[in-house]
Amino acid sequence: MNVIETSLAGVYVIEPKVHDDPRGFFMESYNKRSFEEHGLNYSFVQDNFSSSQEVGTIRGLHYQLYPKTQTKLISVIAGELFDVVVDIRRNSPTYGQWIGEVLSFENKRQILVPKGFAHGFCTLQPNTQVHYKVDEFYSPEYDRGIRWDDPDIGISWPTRHPILSVKDKRQPLFNDAELM
């Protein structure tokens, strides 16, 4: 597996080793030992799955507050998306900055989102399916979010007419959100 550092400390793009043959492919989407060899020591406790039917569906920007913060390992099972990570750690030199990566079934790339970051994505293909592992259980009382189109963050989303949940339409702006 190839681990690629990003401009946000602790956020990594993961490229699993893919074994292709005429039948298709095989890959390990997660291997605790391989992750630990790269200094990525997480104990995942829950797997989540989402499916978005239409191109331009935005989910996020989501996170959980302390003591229920989550590390996430994001993978695309079908389709393609633009994945976004925002640093919400107040004492971080990259506080308020974001990165975006294209993850797809074709490129098999994953993104590791550690505690202290908000996460979201926009689908680029219909019927995009996302699988993610988390190292803390979902906790509704600690669940928070930031508006997807916050002007202070300035994310360049690849859609002009997003499909959003009611919850995501009502998220607070970055400067009004409860952050880390």
C-alpha positions as CSV (number, residue, x, y, z in Angstrom):
1,M,0.0,0.0,0.0
2,N,1.1,3.5,-0.8
3,V,0.5,6.2,1.9
4,I,0.5,9.8,0.5
5,E,0.7,12.8,2.8
6,T,-1.5,15.8,2.1
7,S,-1.2,19.4,3.1
8,L,-3.3,18.7,6.2
9,A,-1.2,17.0,8.8
10,G,-2.6,13.5,9.6
11,V,-4.8,13.3,6.5
12,Y,-3.5,10.7,4.1
13,V,-4.5,9.4,0.7
14,I,-4.2,5.6,0.7
15,E,-3.5,3.6,-2.5
16,P,-4.1,-0.1,-1.8
17,K,-2.1,-2.6,-3.7
18,V,-4.4,-3.9,-6.5
19,H,-3.8,-7.3,-8.1
20,D,-5.4,-7.4,-11.5
21,D,-5.9,-10.4,-13.8
22,P,-8.3,-11.3,-16.6
23,R,-11.1,-12.1,-14.1
24,G,-11.0,-8.7,-12.4
25,F,-9.0,-7.7,-9.4
26,F,-8.3,-8.4,-5.7
27,M,-7.1,-5.9,-3.0
28,E,-7.0,-5.6,0.7
29,S,-9.1,-2.5,1.5
30,Y,-7.8,-2.5,5.1
31,N,-5.1,-4.4,6.8
32,K,-4.4,-3.4,10.4
33,R,-0.8,-4.7,10.2
34,S,0.0,-2.7,7.0
35,F,-1.5,0.4,8.5
36,E,0.5,0.1,11.7
37,E,3.7,-0.4,9.6
38,H,3.0,3.1,8.3
39,G,2.4,4.5,11.8
40,L,-1.4,4.5,11.3
41,N,-2.6,3.0,14.5
42,Y,-6.4,2.9,14.6
43,S,-8.9,0.5,16.0
44,F,-12.0,0.7,13.8
45,V,-15.3,-0.2,15.6
46,Q,-18.0,0.5,13.1
47,D,-18.5,0.3,9.3
48,N,-20.9,2.7,7.5
49,F,-22.3,2.6,3.9
50,S,-24.0,5.3,1.9
51,S,-25.5,5.3,-1.5
52,S,-26.3,8.4,-3.6
53,Q,-28.4,8.0,-6.7
54,E,-27.8,11.3,-8.4
55,V,-24.7,13.3,-9.5
56,G,-24.2,16.4,-7.4
57,T,-25.3,14.9,-4.1
58,I,-23.4,16.5,-1.3
59,R,-23.1,14.8,2.1
60,G,-21.4,16.9,4.8
61,L,-19.5,18.6,6.2
62,H,-19.8,16.3,9.2
63,Y,-17.8,15.5,12.4
64,Q,-18.3,14.5,16.0
65,L,-17.2,16.5,19.1
66,Y,-14.9,15.3,21.9
67,P,-15.1,12.8,23.5
68,K,-16.7,11.0,20.6
69,T,-14.5,12.3,17.8
70,Q,-14.0,9.9,14.9
71,T,-11.2,8.9,12.5
72,K,-12.7,7.7,9.2
73,L,-11.3,5.6,6.4
74,I,-13.3,6.4,3.2
75,S,-13.6,4.1,0.2
76,V,-15.7,4.2,-2.9
77,I,-17.4,0.9,-3.8
78,A,-19.1,2.1,-6.9
79,G,-19.0,5.4,-8.8
80,E,-16.9,8.4,-8.2
81,L,-16.9,11.4,-5.8
82,F,-15.0,14.6,-4.8
83,D,-14.0,14.0,-1.2
84,V,-13.4,17.0,1.1
85,V,-11.6,17.3,4.4
86,V,-11.6,20.5,6.5
87,D,-9.2,21.1,9.5
88,I,-11.4,22.2,12.4
89,R,-8.6,22.1,15.1
90,R,-8.5,25.6,16.5
91,N,-4.8,25.4,17.4
92,S,-3.7,23.9,14.1
93,P,-1.6,25.9,11.6
94,T,-4.0,24.7,8.9
95,Y,-7.2,25.6,10.8
96,G,-10.0,26.3,8.4
97,Q,-8.1,24.9,5.4
98,W,-9.4,22.1,3.2
99,I,-8.3,19.6,0.6
100,G,-10.2,17.7,-2.0
101,E,-9.5,14.4,-3.6
102,V,-11.2,12.4,-6.3
103,L,-12.0,8.9,-5.0
104,S,-13.5,6.3,-7.3
105,F,-14.1,2.6,-7.9
106,E,-11.7,2.9,-10.8
107,N,-8.8,4.5,-8.9
108,K,-9.4,2.5,-5.7
109,R,-7.9,5.4,-3.6
110,Q,-9.0,5.9,0.0
111,I,-8.7,8.8,2.3
112,L,-7.9,8.7,6.0
113,V,-9.6,11.5,7.9
114,P,-8.3,11.7,11.5
115,K,-10.1,13.2,14.5
116,G,-10.3,17.0,14.4
117,F,-11.5,17.2,10.8
118,A,-14.8,17.7,9.1
119,H,-15.6,15.5,6.2
120,G,-17.9,15.6,3.2
121,F,-18.2,14.6,-0.4
122,C,-20.0,15.4,-3.7
123,T,-20.9,12.6,-6.1
124,L,-19.5,12.8,-9.6
125,Q,-21.3,9.7,-11.0
126,P,-24.8,8.3,-10.5
127,N,-25.3,5.5,-8.0
128,T,-22.1,6.3,-6.1
129,Q,-21.6,4.0,-3.1
130,V,-19.3,4.8,-0.2
131,H,-17.9,2.6,2.6
132,Y,-16.2,4.0,5.6
133,K,-14.7,2.6,8.7
134,V,-14.7,4.7,12.0
135,D,-12.9,4.3,15.2
136,E,-15.7,5.6,17.4
137,F,-19.4,4.7,17.5
138,Y,-21.9,7.2,16.0
139,S,-23.2,9.5,18.8
140,P,-26.2,11.7,17.9
141,E,-25.5,14.1,20.9
142,Y,-22.0,14.8,19.6
143,D,-22.9,14.9,15.9
144,R,-22.1,18.3,14.3
145,G,-21.6,19.9,10.9
146,I,-20.7,22.9,8.9
147,R,-22.5,24.4,5.9
148,W,-21.2,22.9,2.7
149,D,-21.0,26.3,1.0
150,D,-19.4,28.3,3.8
151,P,-17.7,31.3,2.2
152,D,-14.9,31.4,4.8
153,I,-13.8,27.9,3.9
154,G,-14.4,28.4,0.1
155,I,-14.6,24.9,-1.1
156,S,-14.7,24.5,-4.9
157,W,-17.4,22.0,-5.2
158,P,-17.9,20.4,-8.6
159,T,-21.6,21.3,-8.8
160,R,-23.7,24.4,-9.0
161,H,-27.0,22.8,-8.0
162,P,-26.3,20.3,-5.2
163,I,-28.7,17.8,-3.8
164,L,-28.7,18.2,0.0
165,S,-30.4,16.7,3.0
166,V,-32.5,19.0,5.1
167,K,-29.9,18.6,7.9
168,D,-27.0,19.7,5.6
169,K,-29.0,22.7,4.4
170,R,-29.4,23.9,8.0
171,Q,-25.8,23.4,9.2
172,P,-24.2,26.4,10.8
173,L,-21.4,28.5,9.1
174,F,-17.8,27.7,10.1
175,N,-17.5,30.7,12.5
176,D,-20.8,29.7,14.3
177,A,-20.1,26.0,14.5
178,E,-19.0,24.1,17.6
179,L,-15.5,23.1,16.7
180,M,-12.6,21.2,18.3
